[in-house]
Amino acid sequence: MTPPERKVVAVKGLTPPRPFRWLPYLGARHAIPRALAAPGARGEALCGAEVVVPEKTPPKYPDGLWSECPQCDRQWRQRIGLRQRPSAAQRHQM
């Protein structure tokens, strides 16, 4: 018996994944290359900090609620074409 023929369907409108992901690490969420995923892998965040992917996924609370590293956020926004966040001084003037 031969397996049934599979039909290939083109999917449109999906957004490709961003080249970076956020990793809670040492008190802040850092942007790291998406390819840096294997537990124990060492690499560099966009801010230049050396990071190690933990053996266990960090808990969503409280680690996932840490604020972004300001340098990683700035680099991430620049690389994917998002507007920069206003600085604290600019927010105070609003």
N, CA and C atoms as an extended XYZ file, in Angstrom:
282
Properties=species:S:1:pos:R:3:atomname:S:1:resname:S:1:resid:I:1 pbc="F F F"
N         0.840       -1.173        0.000 N   MET     1
C         0.000        0.000        0.000 CA  MET     1
C         0.889        1.243        0.000 C   MET     1
N         0.621        2.155       -0.897 N   THR     2
C         1.413        3.381       -0.985 CA  THR     2
C         0.764        4.469       -0.132 C   THR     2
N         1.596        5.329        0.479 N   PRO     3
C         1.033        6.410        1.302 CA  PRO     3
C         0.263        7.403        0.430 C   PRO     3
N        -0.744        8.053        0.992 N   PRO     4
C        -1.504        9.020        0.197 CA  PRO     4
C        -0.617       10.187       -0.232 C   PRO     4
N        -0.916       10.739       -1.375 N   GLU     5
C        -0.145       11.866       -1.886 CA  GLU     5
C        -0.447       13.103       -1.044 C   GLU     5
N         0.595       13.833       -0.692 N   ARG     6
C         0.426       15.048        0.107 CA  ARG     6
C         0.431       16.253       -0.798 C   ARG     6
N        -0.484       17.145       -0.516 N   LYS     7
C        -0.596       18.367       -1.300 CA  LYS     7
C         0.173       19.488       -0.594 C   LYS     7
N         1.027       20.162       -1.331 N   VAL     8
C         1.785       21.279       -0.785 CA  VAL     8
C         0.932       22.541       -0.921 C   VAL     8
N         0.783       23.260        0.186 N   VAL     9
C        -0.028       24.473        0.189 CA  VAL     9
C         0.875       25.650        0.512 C   VAL     9
N         0.833       26.678       -0.287 N   ALA    10
C         1.607       27.890       -0.024 CA  ALA    10
C         0.847       28.740        0.985 C   ALA    10
N         1.542       29.154        2.037 N   VAL    11
C         0.939       29.990        3.062 CA  VAL    11
C         1.460       31.406        2.862 C   VAL    11
N         0.529       32.356        2.795 N   LYS    12
C         0.917       33.746        2.586 CA  LYS    12
C         0.519       34.573        3.791 C   LYS    12
N         1.216       35.677        3.971 N   GLY    13
C         0.832       36.624        4.999 CA  GLY    13
C         1.447       36.381        6.363 C   GLY    13
N         2.267       35.346        6.508 N   LEU    14
C         2.906       35.117        7.795 CA  LEU    14
C         4.165       35.961        7.896 C   LEU    14
N         4.390       36.512        9.052 N   THR    15
C         5.579       37.318        9.280 CA  THR    15
C         6.745       36.394        9.612 C   THR    15
N         7.867       36.525        8.920 N   PRO    16
C         9.011       35.674        9.246 CA  PRO    16
C         9.525       36.022       10.644 C   PRO    16
N        10.130       35.069       11.319 N   PRO    17
C        10.628       35.361       12.664 CA  PRO    17
C        11.727       36.412       12.629 C   PRO    17
N        11.775       37.191       13.667 N   ARG    18
C        12.832       38.202       13.797 CA  ARG    18
C        14.169       37.475       13.996 C   ARG    18
N        15.270       38.117       13.594 N   PRO    19
C        16.568       37.451       13.722 CA  PRO    19
C        17.082       37.375       15.163 C   PRO    19
N        16.387       38.042       16.091 N   PHE    20
C        16.809       38.042       17.485 CA  PHE    20
C        15.640       37.664       18.375 C   PHE    20
N        15.956       37.158       19.555 N   ARG    21
C        14.925       36.861       20.546 CA  ARG    21
C        15.387       37.443       21.877 C   ARG    21
N        14.483       37.519       22.834 N   TRP    22
C        14.789       38.108       24.130 CA  TRP    22
C        15.058       37.002       25.139 C   TRP    22
N        16.173       37.129       25.864 N   LEU    23
C        16.570       36.153       26.871 CA  LEU    23
C        16.739       36.856       28.206 C   LEU    23
N        15.937       36.473       29.229 N   PRO    24
C        16.166       37.031       30.562 CA  PRO    24
C        17.520       36.533       31.075 C   PRO    24
N        18.408       37.454       31.393 N   TYR    25
C        19.756       37.066       31.803 CA  TYR    25
C        20.331       38.137       32.712 C   TYR    25
N        20.718       37.744       33.898 N   LEU    26
C        21.358       38.624       34.878 CA  LEU    26
C        20.580       39.923       35.119 C   LEU    26
N        19.287       39.812       35.339 N   GLY    27
C        18.480       40.957       35.737 CA  GLY    27
C        17.889       41.808       34.640 C   GLY    27
N        18.111       41.457       33.389 N   ALA    28
C        17.533       42.228       32.272 CA  ALA    28
C        17.229       41.257       31.131 C   ALA    28
N        16.362       41.687       30.222 N   ARG    29
C        16.101       40.885       29.026 CA  ARG    29
C        17.026       41.382       27.925 C   ARG    29
N        17.856       40.480       27.408 N   HIS    30
C        18.837       40.832       26.379 CA  HIS    30
C        18.409       40.249       25.036 C   HIS    30
N        18.678       40.978       23.963 N   ALA    31
C        18.408       40.494       22.603 CA  ALA    31
C        19.602       39.662       22.163 C   ALA    31
N        19.301       38.395       21.811 N   ILE    32
C        20.361       37.496       21.368 CA  ILE    32
C        19.976       36.931       20.004 C   ILE    32
N        20.955       36.470       19.223 N   PRO    33
C        20.623       35.867       17.929 CA  PRO    33
C        19.682       34.677       18.117 C   PRO    33
N        18.672       34.562       17.273 N   ARG    34
C        17.697       33.474       17.367 CA  ARG    34
C        18.387       32.108       17.288 C   ARG    34
N        19.471       32.018       16.535 N   ALA    35
C        20.186       30.745       16.379 CA  ALA    35
C        20.844       30.293       17.681 C   ALA    35
N        21.038       31.206       18.615 N   LEU    36
C        21.650       30.878       19.900 CA  LEU    36
C        20.555       30.296       20.792 C   LEU    36
N        20.340       28.982       20.687 N   ALA    37
C        19.196       28.374       21.362 CA  ALA    37
C        19.551       27.148       22.199 C   ALA    37
N        20.620       26.476       21.891 N   ALA    38
C        20.947       25.238       22.592 CA  ALA    38
C        21.347       25.527       24.037 C   ALA    38
N        20.815       24.755       24.988 N   PRO    39
C        21.204       24.946       26.388 CA  PRO    39
C        22.720       24.869       26.551 C   PRO    39
N        23.265       25.818       27.285 N   GLY    40
C        24.709       25.872       27.502 CA  GLY    40
C        25.468       26.632       26.436 C   GLY    40
N        24.784       27.004       25.346 N   ALA    41
C        25.457       27.743       24.267 CA  ALA    41
C        25.889       29.117       24.770 C   ALA    41
N        27.040       29.528       24.335 N   ARG    42
C        27.574       30.847       24.711 CA  ARG    42
C        27.541       31.747       23.492 C   ARG    42
N        27.243       33.003       23.742 N   GLY    43
C        27.206       33.953       22.649 CA  GLY    43
C        27.202       35.366       23.178 C   GLY    43
N        26.838       36.271       22.301 N   GLU    44
C        26.874       37.688       22.650 CA  GLU    44
C        25.530       38.331       22.360 C   GLU    44
N        25.043       39.106       23.322 N   ALA    45
C        23.825       39.879       23.134 CA  ALA    45
C        24.149       41.089       22.267 C   ALA    45
N        23.121       41.764       21.774 N   LEU    46
C        23.351       42.945       20.923 CA  LEU    46
C        24.122       44.045       21.653 C   LEU    46
N        24.025       44.078       22.982 N   CYS    47
C        24.739       45.095       23.753 CA  CYS    47
C        26.207       44.747       23.943 C   CYS    47
N        26.591       43.522       23.562 N   GLY    48
C        27.973       43.085       23.730 CA  GLY    48
C        28.185       42.208       24.947 C   GLY    48
N        27.162       42.066       25.806 N   ALA    49
C        27.294       41.216       26.987 CA  ALA    49
C        27.396       39.757       26.564 C   ALA    49
N        28.293       39.032       27.216 N   GLU    50
C        28.404       37.599       26.956 CA  GLU    50
C        27.287       36.901       27.715 C   GLU    50
N        26.544       36.032       27.034 N   VAL    51
C        25.438       35.316       27.652 CA  VAL    51
C        25.621       33.818       27.471 C   VAL    51
N        25.006       33.071       28.369 N   VAL    52
C        24.986       31.610       28.299 CA  VAL    52
C        23.521       31.206       28.350 C   VAL    52
N        23.081       30.449       27.362 N   VAL    53
C        21.696       29.976       27.343 CA  VAL    53
C        21.543       28.985       28.494 C   VAL    53
N        20.572       29.239       29.391 N   PRO    54
C        20.432       28.358       30.554 CA  PRO    54
C        19.965       26.954       30.168 C   PRO    54
N        20.270       26.000       31.031 N   GLU    55
C        19.856       24.609       30.806 CA  GLU    55
C        18.336       24.493       30.847 C   GLU    55
N        17.691       25.257       31.737 N   LYS    56
C        16.235       25.256       31.846 CA  LYS    56
C        15.719       26.606       31.374 C   LYS    56
N        14.578       26.619       30.714 N   THR    57
C        13.969       27.868       30.279 CA  THR    57
C        13.652       28.719       31.505 C   THR    57
N        14.060       30.000       31.519 N   PRO    58
C        13.758       30.849       32.664 CA  PRO    58
C        12.250       30.973       32.857 C   PRO    58
N        11.799       31.071       34.106 N   PRO    59
C        10.359       31.210       34.330 CA  PRO    59
C         9.838       32.528       33.771 C   PRO    59
N         8.583       32.512       33.313 N   LYS    60
C         7.995       33.736       32.766 CA  LYS    60
C         7.895       34.805       33.848 C   LYS    60
N         7.661       34.374       35.090 N   TYR    61
C         7.565       35.328       36.191 CA  TYR    61
C         8.617       34.967       37.211 C   TYR    61
N         9.463       35.845       37.631 N   PRO    62
C         9.529       37.257       37.283 CA  PRO    62
C        10.483       37.557       36.128 C   PRO    62
N        11.280       36.552       35.710 N   ASP    63
C        12.327       36.806       34.716 CA  ASP    63
C        11.802       37.411       33.421 C   ASP    63
N        10.670       36.930       32.926 N   GLY    64
C        10.117       37.435       31.677 CA  GLY    64
C         9.560       38.838       31.781 C   GLY    64
N         9.459       39.349       33.012 N   LEU    65
C         8.945       40.703       33.215 CA  LEU    65
C        10.059       41.726       33.424 C   LEU    65
N        11.296       41.273       33.454 N   TRP    66
C        12.401       42.208       33.599 CA  TRP    66
C        12.390       43.174       32.417 C   TRP    66
N        12.852       44.387       32.637 N   SER    67
C        12.890       45.343       31.528 CA  SER    67
C        14.008       44.970       30.556 C   SER    67
N        13.890       45.493       29.331 N   GLU    68
C        14.902       45.218       28.316 CA  GLU    68
C        16.187       45.951       28.663 C   GLU    68
N        17.283       45.361       28.296 N   CYS    69
C        18.571       46.043       28.368 CA  CYS    69
C        18.466       47.232       27.408 C   CYS    69
N        18.719       48.467       27.866 N   PRO    70
C        18.540       49.631       26.981 CA  PRO    70
C        19.383       49.568       25.705 C   PRO    70
N        20.625       49.068       25.812 N   GLN    71
C        21.482       48.989       24.618 CA  GLN    71
C        20.954       47.932       23.644 C   GLN    71
N        20.500       46.785       24.174 N   CYS    72
C        19.938       45.745       23.301 CA  CYS    72
C        18.683       46.274       22.609 C   CYS    72
N        17.825       46.965       23.362 N   ASP    73
C        16.591       47.494       22.787 CA  ASP    73
C        16.896       48.478       21.658 C   ASP    73
N        17.856       49.355       21.890 N   ARG    74
C        18.230       50.345       20.874 CA  ARG    74
C        18.744       49.655       19.605 C   ARG    74
N        19.665       48.684       19.787 N   GLN    75
C        20.225       47.956       18.636 CA  GLN    75
C        19.153       47.150       17.917 C   GLN    75
N        18.304       46.464       18.672 N   TRP    76
C        17.234       45.644       18.097 CA  TRP    76
C        16.312       46.500       17.251 C   TRP    76
N        15.871       47.634       17.787 N   ARG    77
C        14.968       48.519       17.051 CA  ARG    77
C        15.629       49.052       15.778 C   ARG    77
N        16.895       49.408       15.869 N   GLN    78
C        17.611       49.921       14.697 CA  GLN    78
C        17.709       48.843       13.615 C   GLN    78
N        18.051       47.624       13.990 N   ARG    79
C        18.262       46.552       13.018 CA  ARG    79
C        16.987       46.076       12.341 C   ARG    79
N        15.842       46.152       13.044 N   ILE    80
C        14.611       45.685       12.404 CA  ILE    80
C        13.757       46.841       11.891 C   ILE    80
N        14.251       48.071       12.036 N   GLY    81
C        13.567       49.210       11.448 CA  GLY    81
C        12.426       49.768       12.274 C   GLY    81
N        12.480       49.600       13.581 N   LEU    82
C        11.464       50.201       14.450 CA  LEU    82
C        11.944       51.544       14.967 C   LEU    82
N        10.979       52.402       15.271 N   ARG    83
C        11.292       53.707       15.833 CA  ARG    83
C        11.914       53.537       17.220 C   ARG    83
N        12.895       54.369       17.535 N   GLN    84
C        13.536       54.318       18.845 CA  GLN    84
C        12.578       54.830       19.917 C   GLN    84
N        12.689       54.292       21.109 N   ARG    85
C        11.900       54.775       22.240 CA  ARG    85
C        12.448       56.123       22.678 C   ARG    85
N        11.556       57.019       23.146 N   PRO    86
C        12.074       58.298       23.651 CA  PRO    86
C        12.886       58.068       24.926 C   PRO    86
N        13.878       58.922       25.130 N   SER    87
C        14.691       58.811       26.345 CA  SER    87
C        13.869       59.299       27.540 C   SER    87
N        14.361       59.067       28.730 N   ALA    88
C        13.669       59.502       29.953 CA  ALA    88
C        13.483       61.027       29.935 C   ALA    88
N        14.502       61.765       29.466 N   ALA    89
C        14.397       63.214       29.395 CA  ALA    89
C        13.316       63.639       28.398 C   ALA    89
N        13.236       62.960       27.262 N   GLN    90
C        12.216       63.278       26.265 CA  GLN    90
C        10.823       62.967       26.797 C   GLN    90
N        10.671       61.856       27.535 N   ARG    91
C         9.357       61.506       28.096 CA  ARG    91
C         8.942       62.541       29.130 C   ARG    91
N         9.897       63.058       29.882 N   HIS    92
C         9.598       64.058       30.917 CA  HIS    92
C         9.081       65.353       30.288 C   HIS    92
N         9.552       65.695       29.088 N   GLN    93
C         9.135       66.926       28.402 CA  GLN    93
C         7.751       66.803       27.771 C   GLN    93
N         7.274       65.582       27.580 N   MET    94
C         5.969       65.377       26.914 CA  MET    94
C         4.822       65.820       27.785 C   MET    94
